[in-house]
Amino acid sequence: MEDCIFCKIIAGEIPSTKVYEDDEVLAFLDISQVTPGHTLVVPKKHVANIYEYDTDLAAKVFSRIPMLARAIKNSNPNILGLNILNNNGKVAYQSVFHSHIHLIPRYSKKEGFGLRFDDNSSKYDSKKLQEIANQISSKVEN
């Protein structure tokens, strides 16, 4: 992809701080470093988001995540946890449209990074939940 910053990083046209590389995947430090060790894992094949993965690409990319997560955790004894994030679409905070997975080490709850999940359970009874599940299930492709 001509204007893709991650494709340019993969091609070596833009420098990056590499953490890991093989024939299918590149992992490098995110320039923003939300926390020290914040790493991006990107497929070398350009796909904009998770919707463009096939099972082969998913296996290649996601099979590297546990190994890289352990490496990050083991790199610093102060790391207490790790967030794994994958944003898909502008509304979901995707800012670079080459699929990437954030591995964000957590040192404390006061790092300037957080997630909030509202509890909307009072809005959904079992019938409504089943309707949603049925809508999703009907679209599963094997």
N, C-alpha and C positions, 0 to 999 in steps of 0.2 A: 504494500500500500504506500503510495508516493508521499503523502503528507503525514503519515503516522509516526509520531515520536517514538513509540516503542519499536516499530519496525526499523527505524533508524538506529536505535540503541542495539537491537539484535544484529544489524548489519555492521556495527562498529563505526557508524558515521557520527554518532553522538556518544561521548564517554559516559560510562556508568561505573558504579562500584559493584562488581560482580560478587555474588555469594556462591552461586552454583550455576553450572551450565552442562548440558548434554545435547544430543542431537535434536531433542524435541522441546526442551524447556530452558528458559533463562530465568534466574532469580538474581535480583539486584536490590541494593538499598534504595528505598524511596527517598527522593531528594528532600521531602518535607520532614522526614524523621519525626512523626507524631510522638514516638518514643524511641529511644536508642535501640537500633536493630530492626526497625520497621522495614520489612522486606516485601518486594513485589515478585510474584511468580507469574510469568507470562508464557503462553505457548509461542513457539517460534513461528508457527503458522498463523497468519493474520485471521482472526475472527473477532468481530466487534463485541460479542457478548456471549453469555451462556447459551442463548437460544440457537447459536450457530455451531455448537459442538455436536459432533457425532460421538458414538460410544467409544470409538478408537481414540479420538483426541481427548475425551474426558478421562479415559483410563491412563493415558500418557501423562496428562497434567496432574490430575488429582492423586495419582499414586505417589507423586513426589512430595505432597504436602506433609504427611507425617514425618518423613525423614528431615525435611527442612524445619519443621516446627521443633523437633527434638534438637536439631543443631542450634537453633536460636536459643531454646531453653537452656541447653548445656553451655552456651557461650558466656553466660553471666549468672552467677549465683543469686543475684538480686532479682531476677525475673521470677515472678510469682504466678503468672498466667499468660495467656496468649489469646487474642481475638483473631479469628479468621473471617475475613469479609470479602464478598464478591458483589459489587454493585453493577446493576444492569439497567441501563437507560438513565437519561438525565434526571428524571423524577426520583430515581434511587441513588442519586449523587455520583453517577459515573461521569467522570470528566475527561478521560482518555478512552476513545472508542476502539481500543484493542483490548480484548478480554484480559483481565489481570486479577490476581487474588492477593489481598493484603494480609500479611502475617504481622500482627502488631503485638510486640511483647508488652506485658503489663508489669509494672513495678509497684504501683500503688493506685488508689482510687483518685488521686489528686494530680493527674498528669496532663490535664487539658484535653482528654479524650473520654467520650462516654457514649453510651447507648441508652435509649429510653424506650421501653415497651409499655404502652398504656394497656390497662386491663379493661377490655371491652366485653368480658364474658357475660355481663348482665344483658347485653344486647342480643345474645344468641342462645336460643333454646336448642334442644336436641334435634328438633325438626329442621330448623334453619341450618344448623351445622351439617346435617345429612344432605340437605339440598346443595350446599357448597361442595361437599365431598363428591356428590354424584356428578356435578358439573365438571369437576376436575377429572374424576375417574373416566368420564366419557371421552375425554381428550387424550388419554394416555396412549402413546404409540409404542408398539413393541418392535 
